[in-house]
Amino acid sequence: MTLISITLIILALTLLLVGAAGTVYPALPGLPVMFGGAWLLAYAQNYQVIEAATVWLLLLPLAFGMAMDFVAGLLGAKYTGAGKQALWGAFVGGIAGIFFGIAGLLLGPLIGAAVGEFAAKRDLLKAGKVGIGTFAGFIVGTAAKIGAALVILLTVAAEYILYWF
């Protein structure tokens, strides 16, 4: 193995780990980073351990996880009748929540959606309902992203196990 190959493998493993963290931390594009790490790992070893077909197949959990993350949050909010201001509030709350640790990450979209809906309609019960719906959608989307991340990690691990044995 050359020094360049070793460097690429270390970078690929770093991308896989950072991407895995990004599945629960909304500021990082976790699944695309993980896919990039898996591709780089395959490339660094000339597609001998992880074949090109496997890399192409990893686009499926990537697309599923990203789509579910996007759609679940919107559906959770829309199901409860959220307006445009609530959706913007959830977005702003999610960004602001980044700065408040795990509690902010979980509660930021909920609070933002509720504040946005309350500002638009001045109905506290409706605002609370929209906030909870947004939170439920966020949880479903995050669960889908974590599932997709596990599929990517387990596929990479399985390819190495099959290669070694």
N, C-alpha and C positions, 0 to 999 in steps of 0.2 A: 504494500500500500504506500502510496506517495503522501507527502506532506499535504498536498492540495486535497487529496481524497479525505484524509483525516480531518482537515479543517472543515471541509464541506459536511462531513458526517456530524461533527460537533455542532456546527451551525444548524443543521437539520434537526438534531435532537433538541437544541435550544428552541427552535421554532415550534416544535411539537409541544414542548412544555409551556411556552408562553401562550400558544394557541389554546391549550387546555385551560389555562388560567383565564383566558379571554372569553371562554364560554359562559363563565359566571360573572365576569366583570364587563359591563356593557360598553365601556370605552374602547375595548380592544376587539378587533374583528377576529375572534377566536378560530372559527372554522376555516376561513380562508388562510389564516396563518398556519394552521395545522396541515391543511392540504399542501401548502407550499413546503412545509417541512418534510412531509411524506414524499413529495415529488423530488425534493433535493436529496433525500436519502437514497431514493431509487437511482437518481442521476449520478450521484457520487460513486455508486458501485456498478455503473454501466448497466443498470436494469437486470443484474444477475440475481440479486436477492429478491427485490420487489420488481416484478415485471411491469412493463408499460401498460398492459391490460388492467392490472390491479390499480395502477394510478388512475386510469380512466374511470374505473368502477368507483373509486373514492369520490368522484364528483357527485354520485347519487346521494350519499349521506350529507355531503356539503350542501347541495341544493335543498334537500329536505329540511335540514336543520335551520338554514337561513330563511327559507320560506315560512316554516312554522313559527319562527321567532317573530317575523314581521306580521304574519296573518293573525296569530293567536292574540297578540296585544290589541290589534285593531278590532278583532271580533269580540274580545272581552269587553272593550269599551263600547262598541256599537250595540252589542246585545243588551246593554243596560240603557241604551238611548243617549249615549254621549254625543255632545255637539262638537263643533270644530274647535272651540276654545278648550274643551276638555282634552282633546287629542294633543293640542299644542301644550297644554299644561302638563300632560303626562310626559311629553318629550322634554320640556324644560326641567321638570322635576327629576327625570332620569339623569339628565346632565348634572344638575345641581347635587343630586344624591351621591355622585362619584366622590365628592369632597367630604362626605360624612361616613365613610366606611361601609361596612356591610349593611348596617341599619338604613343608611341613606340610599344604598342601592335597592333595597327591598321596598322602602317606604316612599322614596322620592317620586316614582311614577304615580303611586296611589294618591299622595298628597297633591301633586301637581294637577292630576286629572280632577280631583275633587274641587280644588281651588278654581280651576278653569271653568268647570261646570257651574259652580256657585256664582262666579263673577258674571257668567252669561245669563243665568236664569233665576238667581237669588232664591233657590230652593235647596235647603240644607239636606233634606232627605234624599232628593234626587242626586245631589252632589256626592253624598256618601255612597249611594248605590253605584254611581259611575266609578268612583274611586276603587271600590271593592271589585267591580267587574274588570277594571284595568289591571288591578293587582293579580286577579285570577288568570287573566290572559298572559301577563308577564311570567307567572309561575309555569304555565303550560309551555310557553315559548322557551323558557330557560331549560325546562326538563327535556324538550325536544333537542335543544342544542347540546345538552350534556349527553343524551343518547347518541347523537350523531358523532360527537367527539369520541365516545367510547368505541363506536364502530370503527372509526379511523384508527385509533390506537390499537385495538384488538386485531384489526386486519394487518397492520404493520407487524405486530408481535407474532401473529400466526405465520406470516410470510417468513420471518426469521426462523421460527421453530421448524417449519417445513424445510427450509434450506439447510439447516444444521443436521436434521435427522433424515 
